[in-house]
Amino acid sequence: MPLPTFVIVGAQKSGTTTLHDLLGQLPDAWMSDPKELHFFDKHRDRGLDWYAAQFHPDVQHQAWGESTPFYL
């Protein structure tokens, strides 16, 4: 599995959910589900293989990512 090409960070209640949802509607973008994976702040002990396994982009996707505001 590939690692994300981008990560959305930001303050809570600053529009990260809206940005996540809008990016997920683009035909060449794929967004994680659930939105907040919390890898870098809560789940680093699960390892990079676990993090990479959360992403399932198709061949048409040019970018894929996740949104976890807590990273900021």
PDB file with SEQRES, HELIX, SHEET and CRYST1 records, atoms N, CA, C and O in Angstrom:
SEQRES   1 A   72  MET PRO LEU PRO THR PHE VAL ILE VAL GLY ALA GLN LYS          
SEQRES   2 A   72  SER GLY THR THR THR LEU HIS ASP LEU LEU GLY GLN LEU          
SEQRES   3 A   72  PRO ASP ALA TRP MET SER ASP PRO LYS GLU LEU HIS PHE          
SEQRES   4 A   72  PHE ASP LYS HIS ARG ASP ARG GLY LEU ASP TRP TYR ALA          
SEQRES   5 A   72  ALA GLN PHE HIS PRO ASP VAL GLN HIS GLN ALA TRP GLY          
SEQRES   6 A   72  GLU SER THR PRO PHE TYR LEU                                  
HELIX    1 AA1 THR A   16  GLY A   24  1                                   9    
HELIX    2 AA2 ARG A   44  ARG A   46  5                                   3    
HELIX    3 AA3 LEU A   48  ALA A   52  1                                   5    
HELIX    4 AA4 PRO A   69  TYR A   71  5                                   3    
SHEET    1 AA1 3 PHE A   6  ILE A   8  0                                        
SHEET    2 AA1 3 ALA A  63  SER A  67  1                                        
SHEET    3 AA1 3 ALA A  29  MET A  31  1                                        
CRYST1    1.000    1.000    1.000  90.00  90.00  90.00 P 1           1          
ATOM      1  N   MET A   1       0.832  -1.186   0.000  1.00  0.00           N  
ATOM      2  CA  MET A   1       0.000   0.000   0.000  1.00  0.00           C  
ATOM      3  C   MET A   1       0.879   1.254   0.000  1.00  0.00           C  
ATOM      4  O   MET A   1       1.948   1.277   0.611  1.00  0.00           O  
ATOM      5  N   PRO A   2       0.418   2.279  -0.685  1.00  0.00           N  
ATOM      6  CA  PRO A   2       1.183   3.521  -0.745  1.00  0.00           C  
ATOM      7  C   PRO A   2       0.927   4.405   0.475  1.00  0.00           C  
ATOM      8  O   PRO A   2      -0.143   4.358   1.081  1.00  0.00           O  
ATOM      9  N   LEU A   3       1.907   5.191   0.812  1.00  0.00           N  
ATOM     10  CA  LEU A   3       1.724   6.205   1.857  1.00  0.00           C  
ATOM     11  C   LEU A   3       0.975   7.385   1.255  1.00  0.00           C  
ATOM     12  O   LEU A   3       0.957   7.537   0.033  1.00  0.00           O  
ATOM     13  N   PRO A   4       0.354   8.227   2.084  1.00  0.00           N  
ATOM     14  CA  PRO A   4      -0.411   9.353   1.542  1.00  0.00           C  
ATOM     15  C   PRO A   4       0.499  10.349   0.824  1.00  0.00           C  
ATOM     16  O   PRO A   4       1.677  10.494   1.152  1.00  0.00           O  
ATOM     17  N   THR A   5      -0.073  11.019  -0.151  1.00  0.00           N  
ATOM     18  CA  THR A   5       0.662  12.066  -0.845  1.00  0.00           C  
ATOM     19  C   THR A   5       0.483  13.411  -0.159  1.00  0.00           C  
ATOM     20  O   THR A   5       1.218  14.358  -0.440  1.00  0.00           O  
ATOM     21  N   PHE A   6      -0.501  13.497   0.747  1.00  0.00           N  
ATOM     22  CA  PHE A   6      -0.687  14.721   1.533  1.00  0.00           C  
ATOM     23  C   PHE A   6      -1.452  14.401   2.811  1.00  0.00           C  
ATOM     24  O   PHE A   6      -2.147  13.390   2.899  1.00  0.00           O  
ATOM     25  N   VAL A   7      -1.312  15.275   3.792  1.00  0.00           N  
ATOM     26  CA  VAL A   7      -2.026  15.171   5.067  1.00  0.00           C  
ATOM     27  C   VAL A   7      -2.587  16.557   5.369  1.00  0.00           C  
ATOM     28  O   VAL A   7      -1.867  17.551   5.280  1.00  0.00           O  
ATOM     29  N   ILE A   8      -3.855  16.626   5.723  1.00  0.00           N  
ATOM     30  CA  ILE A   8      -4.485  17.882   6.101  1.00  0.00           C  
ATOM     31  C   ILE A   8      -4.404  18.029   7.614  1.00  0.00           C  
ATOM     32  O   ILE A   8      -4.869  17.160   8.352  1.00  0.00           O  
ATOM     33  N   VAL A   9      -3.822  19.113   8.070  1.00  0.00           N  
ATOM     34  CA  VAL A   9      -3.777  19.438   9.489  1.00  0.00           C  
ATOM     35  C   VAL A   9      -4.419  20.808   9.673  1.00  0.00           C  
ATOM     36  O   VAL A   9      -4.537  21.575   8.718  1.00  0.00           O  
ATOM     37  N   GLY A  10      -4.826  21.108  10.875  1.00  0.00           N  
ATOM     38  CA  GLY A  10      -5.437  22.403  11.135  1.00  0.00           C  
ATOM     39  C   GLY A  10      -6.119  22.391  12.478  1.00  0.00           C  
ATOM     40  O   GLY A  10      -6.243  21.347  13.118  1.00  0.00           O  
ATOM     41  N   ALA A  11      -6.547  23.522  12.887  1.00  0.00           N  
ATOM     42  CA  ALA A  11      -7.244  23.623  14.162  1.00  0.00           C  
ATOM     43  C   ALA A  11      -8.617  22.968  14.051  1.00  0.00           C  
ATOM     44  O   ALA A  11      -9.210  22.910  12.974  1.00  0.00           O  
ATOM     45  N   GLN A  12      -9.104  22.483  15.174  1.00  0.00           N  
ATOM     46  CA  GLN A  12     -10.451  21.919  15.189  1.00  0.00           C  
ATOM     47  C   GLN A  12     -11.450  23.019  14.840  1.00  0.00           C  
ATOM     48  O   GLN A  12     -11.247  24.189  15.164  1.00  0.00           O  
ATOM     49  N   LYS A  13     -12.511  22.628  14.185  1.00  0.00           N  
ATOM     50  CA  LYS A  13     -13.579  23.551  13.777  1.00  0.00           C  
ATOM     51  C   LYS A  13     -13.070  24.629  12.812  1.00  0.00           C  
ATOM     52  O   LYS A  13     -13.558  25.759  12.815  1.00  0.00           O  
ATOM     53  N   SER A  14     -12.077  24.257  11.982  1.00  0.00           N  
ATOM     54  CA  SER A  14     -11.539  25.235  11.037  1.00  0.00           C  
ATOM     55  C   SER A  14     -11.824  24.865   9.583  1.00  0.00           C  
ATOM     56  O   SER A  14     -11.281  25.482   8.666  1.00  0.00           O  
ATOM     57  N   GLY A  15     -12.665  23.871   9.372  1.00  0.00           N  
ATOM     58  CA  GLY A  15     -13.051  23.510   8.020  1.00  0.00           C  
ATOM     59  C   GLY A  15     -12.355  22.285   7.457  1.00  0.00           C  
ATOM     60  O   GLY A  15     -12.453  22.021   6.259  1.00  0.00           O  
ATOM     61  N   THR A  16     -11.652  21.530   8.296  1.00  0.00           N  
ATOM     62  CA  THR A  16     -10.946  20.357   7.773  1.00  0.00           C  
ATOM     63  C   THR A  16     -11.915  19.282   7.273  1.00  0.00           C  
ATOM     64  O   THR A  16     -11.608  18.587   6.305  1.00  0.00           O  
ATOM     65  N   THR A  17     -13.062  19.135   7.906  1.00  0.00           N  
ATOM     66  CA  THR A  17     -14.042  18.151   7.439  1.00  0.00           C  
ATOM     67  C   THR A  17     -14.584  18.551   6.076  1.00  0.00           C  
ATOM     68  O   THR A  17     -14.721  17.704   5.193  1.00  0.00           O  
ATOM     69  N   THR A  18     -14.891  19.811   5.895  1.00  0.00           N  
ATOM     70  CA  THR A  18     -15.373  20.285   4.604  1.00  0.00           C  
ATOM     71  C   THR A  18     -14.317  20.077   3.530  1.00  0.00           C  
ATOM     72  O   THR A  18     -14.627  19.598   2.439  1.00  0.00           O  
ATOM     73  N   LEU A  19     -13.078  20.430   3.828  1.00  0.00           N  
ATOM     74  CA  LEU A  19     -11.993  20.236   2.865  1.00  0.00           C  
ATOM     75  C   LEU A  19     -11.814  18.756   2.537  1.00  0.00           C  
ATOM     76  O   LEU A  19     -11.653  18.393   1.372  1.00  0.00           O  
ATOM     77  N   HIS A  20     -11.843  17.907   3.553  1.00  0.00           N  
ATOM     78  CA  HIS A  20     -11.742  16.458   3.369  1.00  0.00           C  
ATOM     79  C   HIS A  20     -12.847  15.955   2.432  1.00  0.00           C  
ATOM     80  O   HIS A  20     -12.579  15.205   1.494  1.00  0.00           O  
ATOM     81  N   ASP A  21     -14.073  16.369   2.693  1.00  0.00           N  
ATOM     82  CA  ASP A  21     -15.214  15.928   1.891  1.00  0.00           C  
ATOM     83  C   ASP A  21     -15.133  16.443   0.456  1.00  0.00           C  
ATOM     84  O   ASP A  21     -15.421  15.702  -0.483  1.00  0.00           O  
ATOM     85  N   LEU A  22     -14.747  17.695   0.279  1.00  0.00           N  
ATOM     86  CA  LEU A  22     -14.643  18.257  -1.069  1.00  0.00           C  
ATOM     87  C   LEU A  22     -13.547  17.577  -1.878  1.00  0.00           C  
ATOM     88  O   LEU A  22     -13.740  17.283  -3.058  1.00  0.00           O  
ATOM     89  N   LEU A  23     -12.408  17.327  -1.260  1.00  0.00           N  
ATOM     90  CA  LEU A  23     -11.333  16.633  -1.963  1.00  0.00           C  
ATOM     91  C   LEU A  23     -11.755  15.214  -2.336  1.00  0.00           C  
ATOM     92  O   LEU A  23     -11.388  14.711  -3.398  1.00  0.00           O  
ATOM     93  N   GLY A  24     -12.523  14.572  -1.463  1.00  0.00           N  
ATOM     94  CA  GLY A  24     -12.992  13.221  -1.735  1.00  0.00           C  
ATOM     95  C   GLY A  24     -13.964  13.137  -2.899  1.00  0.00           C  
ATOM     96  O   GLY A  24     -14.181  12.052  -3.439  1.00  0.00           O  
ATOM     97  N   GLN A  25     -14.551  14.250  -3.296  1.00  0.00           N  
ATOM     98  CA  GLN A  25     -15.471  14.273  -4.431  1.00  0.00           C  
ATOM     99  C   GLN A  25     -14.746  14.418  -5.764  1.00  0.00           C  
ATOM    100  O   GLN A  25     -15.346  14.213  -6.819  1.00  0.00           O  
ATOM    101  N   LEU A  26     -13.469  14.768  -5.730  1.00  0.00           N  
ATOM    102  CA  LEU A  26     -12.705  14.916  -6.964  1.00  0.00           C  
ATOM    103  C   LEU A  26     -12.414  13.538  -7.561  1.00  0.00           C  
ATOM    104  O   LEU A  26     -12.112  12.599  -6.824  1.00  0.00           O  
ATOM    105  N   PRO A  27     -12.502  13.408  -8.873  1.00  0.00           N  
ATOM    106  CA  PRO A  27     -12.291  12.092  -9.485  1.00  0.00           C  
ATOM    107  C   PRO A  27     -10.859  11.581  -9.373  1.00  0.00           C  
ATOM    108  O   PRO A  27     -10.631  10.374  -9.457  1.00  0.00           O  
ATOM    109  N   ASP A  28      -9.893  12.472  -9.185  1.00  0.00           N  
ATOM    110  CA  ASP A  28      -8.496  12.027  -9.127  1.00  0.00           C  
ATOM    111  C   ASP A  28      -7.903  12.107  -7.721  1.00  0.00           C  
ATOM    112  O   ASP A  28      -6.686  12.043  -7.552  1.00  0.00           O  
ATOM    113  N   ALA A  29      -8.772  12.248  -6.709  1.00  0.00           N  
ATOM    114  CA  ALA A  29      -8.308  12.276  -5.316  1.00  0.00           C  
ATOM    115  C   ALA A  29      -9.039  11.209  -4.513  1.00  0.00           C  
ATOM    116  O   ALA A  29     -10.195  10.891  -4.793  1.00  0.00           O  
ATOM    117  N   TRP A  30      -8.362  10.662  -3.519  1.00  0.00           N  
ATOM    118  CA  TRP A  30      -8.949   9.660  -2.636  1.00  0.00           C  
ATOM    119  C   TRP A  30      -8.651  10.076  -1.207  1.00  0.00           C  
ATOM    120  O   TRP A  30      -7.517  10.428  -0.885  1.00  0.00           O  
ATOM    121  N   MET A  31      -9.663  10.037  -0.347  1.00  0.00           N  
ATOM    122  CA  MET A  31      -9.498  10.430   1.051  1.00  0.00           C  
ATOM    123  C   MET A  31      -9.796   9.242   1.971  1.00  0.00           C  
ATOM    124  O   MET A  31     -10.656   8.411   1.678  1.00  0.00           O  
ATOM    125  N   SER A  32      -9.072   9.183   3.082  1.00  0.00           N  
ATOM    126  CA  SER A  32      -9.217   8.071   4.022  1.00  0.00           C  
ATOM    127  C   SER A  32     -10.605   8.054   4.658  1.00  0.00           C  
ATOM    128  O   SER A  32     -11.271   9.081   4.789  1.00  0.00           O  
ATOM    129  N   ASP A  33     -11.006   6.866   5.040  1.00  0.00           N  
ATOM    130  CA  ASP A  33     -12.233   6.673   5.802  1.00  0.00           C  
ATOM    131  C   ASP A  33     -11.903   5.662   6.888  1.00  0.00           C  
ATOM    132  O   ASP A  33     -11.738   4.479   6.591  1.00  0.00           O  
ATOM    133  N   PRO A  34     -11.803   6.091   8.116  1.00  0.00           N  
ATOM    134  CA  PRO A  34     -12.280   7.345   8.669  1.00  0.00           C  
ATOM    135  C   PRO A  34     -11.371   8.518   8.312  1.00  0.00           C  
ATOM    136  O   PRO A  34     -10.224   8.346   7.900  1.00  0.00           O  
ATOM    137  N   LYS A  35     -11.913   9.685   8.481  1.00  0.00           N  
ATOM    138  CA  LYS A  35     -11.189  10.918   8.168  1.00  0.00           C  
ATOM    139  C   LYS A  35      -9.936  11.053   9.012  1.00  0.00           C  
ATOM    140  O   LYS A  35      -8.858  11.317   8.480  1.00  0.00           O  
ATOM    141  N   GLU A  36     -10.059  10.877  10.298  1.00  0.00           N  
ATOM    142  CA  GLU A  36      -8.945  11.099  11.229  1.00  0.00           C  
ATOM    143  C   GLU A  36      -8.297   9.769  11.609  1.00  0.00           C  
ATOM    144  O   GLU A  36      -8.874   8.979  12.356  1.00  0.00           O  
ATOM    145  N   LEU A  37      -7.103   9.533  11.093  1.00  0.00           N  
ATOM    146  CA  LEU A  37      -6.406   8.278  11.390  1.00  0.00           C  
ATOM    147  C   LEU A  37      -5.559   8.353  12.660  1.00  0.00           C  
ATOM    148  O   LEU A  37      -5.262   7.319  13.260  1.00  0.00           O  
ATOM    149  N   HIS A  38      -5.172   9.536  13.072  1.00  0.00           N  
ATOM    150  CA  HIS A  38      -4.405   9.741  14.315  1.00  0.00           C  
ATOM    151  C   HIS A  38      -3.117   8.923  14.379  1.00  0.00           C  
ATOM    152  O   HIS A  38      -2.685   8.533  15.464  1.00  0.00           O  
ATOM    153  N   PHE A  39      -2.510   8.665  13.245  1.00  0.00           N  
ATOM    154  CA  PHE A  39      -1.281   7.863  13.252  1.00  0.00           C  
ATOM    155  C   PHE A  39      -0.146   8.564  14.000  1.00  0.00           C  
ATOM    156  O   PHE A  39       0.510   7.950  14.841  1.00  0.00           O  
ATOM    157  N   PHE A  40       0.087   9.826  13.704  1.00  0.00           N  
ATOM    158  CA  PHE A  40       1.246  10.520  14.259  1.00  0.00           C  
ATOM    159  C   PHE A  40       1.082  10.948  15.711  1.00  0.00           C  
ATOM    160  O   PHE A  40       2.070  11.271  16.371  1.00  0.00           O  
ATOM    161  N   ASP A  41      -0.159  10.956  16.228  1.00  0.00           N  
ATOM    162  CA  ASP A  41      -0.333  11.371  17.617  1.00  0.00           C  
ATOM    163  C   ASP A  41      -0.807  10.258  18.552  1.00  0.00           C  
ATOM    164  O   ASP A  41      -0.604  10.354  19.763  1.00  0.00           O  
ATOM    165  N   LYS A  42      -1.433   9.207  18.022  1.00  0.00           N  
ATOM    166  CA  LYS A  42      -1.944   8.149  18.903  1.00  0.00           C  
ATOM    167  C   LYS A  42      -1.547   6.737  18.485  1.00  0.00           C  
ATOM    168  O   LYS A  42      -1.449   5.856  19.339  1.00  0.00           O  
ATOM    169  N   HIS A  43      -1.319   6.503  17.204  1.00  0.00           N  
ATOM    170  CA  HIS A  43      -1.159   5.139  16.717  1.00  0.00           C  
ATOM    171  C   HIS A  43       0.189   4.852  16.063  1.00  0.00           C  
ATOM    172  O   HIS A  43       0.305   3.911  15.279  1.00  0.00           O  
ATOM    173  N   ARG A  44       1.195   5.639  16.370  1.00  0.00           N  
ATOM    174  CA  ARG A  44       2.514   5.401  15.782  1.00  0.00           C  
ATOM    175  C   ARG A  44       3.046   4.020  16.125  1.00  0.00           C  
ATOM    176  O   ARG A  44       3.807   3.432  15.356  1.00  0.00           O  
ATOM    177  N   ASP A  45       2.646   3.503  17.281  1.00  0.00           N  
ATOM    178  CA  ASP A  45       3.114   2.180  17.711  1.00  0.00           C  
ATOM    179  C   ASP A  45       2.591   1.059  16.809  1.00  0.00           C  
ATOM    180  O   ASP A  45       3.126  -0.049  16.841  1.00  0.00           O  
ATOM    181  N   ARG A  46       1.567   1.323  16.014  1.00  0.00           N  
ATOM    182  CA  ARG A  46       1.040   0.319  15.081  1.00  0.00           C  
ATOM    183  C   ARG A  46       1.957   0.144  13.869  1.00  0.00           C  
ATOM    184  O   ARG A  46       1.866  -0.853  13.153  1.00  0.00           O  
ATOM    185  N   GLY A  47       2.819   1.100  13.651  1.00  0.00           N  
ATOM    186  CA  GLY A  47       3.802   0.978  12.582  1.00  0.00           C  
ATOM    187  C   GLY A  47       3.377   1.568  11.253  1.00  0.00           C  
ATOM    188  O   GLY A  47       2.193   1.791  10.996  1.00  0.00           O  
ATOM    189  N   LEU A  48       4.361   1.813  10.424  1.00  0.00           N  
ATOM    190  CA  LEU A  48       4.141   2.417   9.123  1.00  0.00           C  
ATOM    191  C   LEU A  48       3.345   1.501   8.186  1.00  0.00           C  
ATOM    192  O   LEU A  48       2.603   1.985   7.332  1.00  0.00           O  
ATOM    193  N   ASP A  49       3.497   0.196   8.340  1.00  0.00           N  
ATOM    194  CA  ASP A  49       2.719  -0.730   7.506  1.00  0.00           C  
ATOM    195  C   ASP A  49       1.225  -0.587   7.790  1.00  0.00           C  
ATOM    196  O   ASP A  49       0.416  -0.632   6.864  1.00  0.00           O  
ATOM    197  N   TRP A  50       0.852  -0.417   9.055  1.00  0.00           N  
ATOM    198  CA  TRP A  50      -0.559  -0.205   9.405  1.00  0.00           C  
ATOM    199  C   TRP A  50      -1.058   1.081   8.772  1.00  0.00           C  
ATOM    200  O   TRP A  50      -2.143   1.116   8.192  1.00  0.00           O  
ATOM    201  N   TYR A  51      -0.263   2.142   8.884  1.00  0.00           N  
ATOM    202  CA  TYR A  51      -0.661   3.441   8.324  1.00  0.00           C  
ATOM    203  C   TYR A  51      -0.852   3.323   6.817  1.00  0.00           C  
ATOM    204  O   TYR A  51      -1.867   3.776   6.290  1.00  0.00           O  
ATOM    205  N   ALA A  52       0.091   2.732   6.129  1.00  0.00           N  
ATOM    206  CA  ALA A  52      -0.004   2.589   4.679  1.00  0.00           C  
ATOM    207  C   ALA A  52      -1.216   1.745   4.284  1.00  0.00           C  
ATOM    208  O   ALA A  52      -1.818   1.987   3.237  1.00  0.00           O  
ATOM    209  N   ALA A  53      -1.580   0.763   5.104  1.00  0.00           N  
ATOM    210  CA  ALA A  53      -2.713  -0.117   4.795  1.00  0.00           C  
ATOM    211  C   ALA A  53      -4.058   0.607   4.883  1.00  0.00           C  
ATOM    212  O   ALA A  53      -5.074   0.061   4.454  1.00  0.00           O  
ATOM    213  N   GLN A  54      -4.082   1.813   5.427  1.00  0.00           N  
ATOM    214  CA  GLN A  54      -5.323   2.580   5.534  1.00  0.00           C  
ATOM    215  C   GLN A  54      -5.690   3.263   4.222  1.00  0.00           C  
ATOM    216  O   GLN A  54      -6.788   3.804   4.091  1.00  0.00           O  
ATOM    217  N   PHE A  55      -4.778   3.242   3.249  1.00  0.00           N  
ATOM    218  CA  PHE A  55      -4.990   3.950   1.986  1.00  0.00           C  
ATOM    219  C   PHE A  55      -5.227   2.948   0.866  1.00  0.00           C  
ATOM    220  O   PHE A  55      -4.449   2.013   0.675  1.00  0.00           O  
ATOM    221  N   HIS A  56      -6.317   3.158   0.127  1.00  0.00           N  
ATOM    222  CA  HIS A  56      -6.720   2.244  -0.941  1.00  0.00           C  
ATOM    223  C   HIS A  56      -7.057   3.008  -2.221  1.00  0.00           C  
ATOM    224  O   HIS A  56      -8.151   2.850  -2.764  1.00  0.00           O  
ATOM    225  N   PRO A  57      -6.134   3.831  -2.706  1.00  0.00           N  
ATOM    226  CA  PRO A  57      -6.453   4.571  -3.935  1.00  0.00           C  
ATOM    227  C   PRO A  57      -6.512   3.635  -5.141  1.00  0.00           C  
ATOM    228  O   PRO A  57      -5.862   2.590  -5.172  1.00  0.00           O  
ATOM    229  N   ASP A  58      -7.301   4.035  -6.121  1.00  0.00           N  
ATOM    230  CA  ASP A  58      -7.366   3.306  -7.386  1.00  0.00           C  
ATOM    231  C   ASP A  58      -6.354   3.911  -8.355  1.00  0.00           C  
ATOM    232  O   ASP A  58      -5.741   4.937  -8.062  1.00  0.00           O  
ATOM    233  N   VAL A  59      -6.187   3.280  -9.490  1.00  0.00           N  
ATOM    234  CA  VAL A  59      -5.182   3.729 -10.452  1.00  0.00           C  
ATOM    235  C   VAL A  59      -5.463   5.128 -10.988  1.00  0.00           C  
ATOM    236  O   VAL A  59      -4.527   5.825 -11.379  1.00  0.00           O  
ATOM    237  N   GLN A  60      -6.718   5.559 -11.019  1.00  0.00           N  
ATOM    238  CA  GLN A  60      -7.030   6.894 -11.531  1.00  0.00           C  
ATOM    239  C   GLN A  60      -6.710   8.004 -10.537  1.00  0.00           C  
ATOM    240  O   GLN A  60      -6.657   9.173 -10.920  1.00  0.00           O  
ATOM    241  N   HIS A  61      -6.499   7.667  -9.283  1.00  0.00           N  
ATOM    242  CA  HIS A  61      -6.232   8.682  -8.267  1.00  0.00           C  
ATOM    243  C   HIS A  61      -4.797   9.193  -8.362  1.00  0.00           C  
ATOM    244  O   HIS A  61      -3.836   8.425  -8.343  1.00  0.00           O  
ATOM    245  N   GLN A  62      -4.690  10.499  -8.464  1.00  0.00           N  
ATOM    246  CA  GLN A  62      -3.392  11.160  -8.541  1.00  0.00           C  
ATOM    247  C   GLN A  62      -2.863  11.544  -7.160  1.00  0.00           C  
ATOM    248  O   GLN A  62      -1.658  11.719  -6.978  1.00  0.00           O  
ATOM    249  N   ALA A  63      -3.764  11.676  -6.193  1.00  0.00           N  
ATOM    250  CA  ALA A  63      -3.399  12.086  -4.837  1.00  0.00           C  
ATOM    251  C   ALA A  63      -4.321  11.382  -3.854  1.00  0.00           C  
ATOM    252  O   ALA A  63      -5.478  11.105  -4.169  1.00  0.00           O  
ATOM    253  N   TRP A  64      -3.805  11.089  -2.655  1.00  0.00           N  
ATOM    254  CA  TRP A  64      -4.607  10.475  -1.603  1.00  0.00           C  
ATOM    255  C   TRP A  64      -4.083  10.956  -0.274  1.00  0.00           C  
ATOM    256  O   TRP A  64      -2.885  11.182  -0.104  1.00  0.00           O  
ATOM    257  N   GLY A  65      -4.996  11.111   0.668  1.00  0.00           N  
ATOM    258  CA  GLY A  65      -4.574  11.641   1.946  1.00  0.00           C  
ATOM    259  C   GLY A  65      -5.575  11.405   3.057  1.00  0.00           C  
ATOM    260  O   GLY A  65      -6.572  10.699   2.903  1.00  0.00           O  
ATOM    261  N   GLU A  66      -5.270  12.018   4.169  1.00  0.00           N  
ATOM    262  CA  GLU A  66      -6.107  11.933   5.359  1.00  0.00           C  
ATOM    263  C   GLU A  66      -6.125  13.284   6.041  1.00  0.00           C  
ATOM    264  O   GLU A  66      -5.315  14.157   5.731  1.00  0.00           O  
ATOM    265  N   SER A  67      -7.053  13.455   6.973  1.00  0.00           N  
ATOM    266  CA  SER A  67      -7.216  14.722   7.691  1.00  0.00           C  
ATOM    267  C   SER A  67      -7.286  14.445   9.181  1.00  0.00           C  
ATOM    268  O   SER A  67      -8.234  13.818   9.654  1.00  0.00           O  
ATOM    269  N   THR A  68      -6.303  14.900   9.913  1.00  0.00           N  
ATOM    270  CA  THR A  68      -6.331  14.788  11.360  1.00  0.00           C  
ATOM    271  C   THR A  68      -5.916  16.137  11.951  1.00  0.00           C  
ATOM    272  O   THR A  68      -4.723  16.418  12.061  1.00  0.00           O  
ATOM    273  N   PRO A  69      -6.896  16.983  12.337  1.00  0.00           N  
ATOM    274  CA  PRO A  69      -6.581  18.309  12.845  1.00  0.00           C  
ATOM    275  C   PRO A  69      -5.664  18.290  14.067  1.00  0.00           C  
ATOM    276  O   PRO A  69      -4.910  19.240  14.280  1.00  0.00           O  
ATOM    277  N   PHE A  70      -5.715  17.233  14.868  1.00  0.00           N  
ATOM    278  CA  PHE A  70      -4.921  17.163  16.092  1.00  0.00           C  
ATOM    279  C   PHE A  70      -3.419  17.189  15.827  1.00  0.00           C  
ATOM    280  O   PHE A  70      -2.644  17.503  16.730  1.00  0.00           O  
ATOM    281  N   TYR A  71      -2.992  16.864  14.599  1.00  0.00           N  
ATOM    282  CA  TYR A  71      -1.552  16.866  14.295  1.00  0.00           C  
ATOM    283  C   TYR A  71      -0.964  18.264  14.500  1.00  0.00           C  
ATOM    284  O   TYR A  71       0.208  18.390  14.854  1.00  0.00           O  
ATOM    285  N   LEU A  72      -1.749  19.300  14.285  1.00  0.00           N  
ATOM    286  CA  LEU A  72      -1.245  20.655  14.439  1.00  0.00           C  
ATOM    287  C   LEU A  72      -1.024  20.957  15.910  1.00  0.00           C  
ATOM    288  O   LEU A  72      -0.598  22.058  16.257  1.00  0.00           O  
TER     289      LEU A  72                                                      
END                                                                             
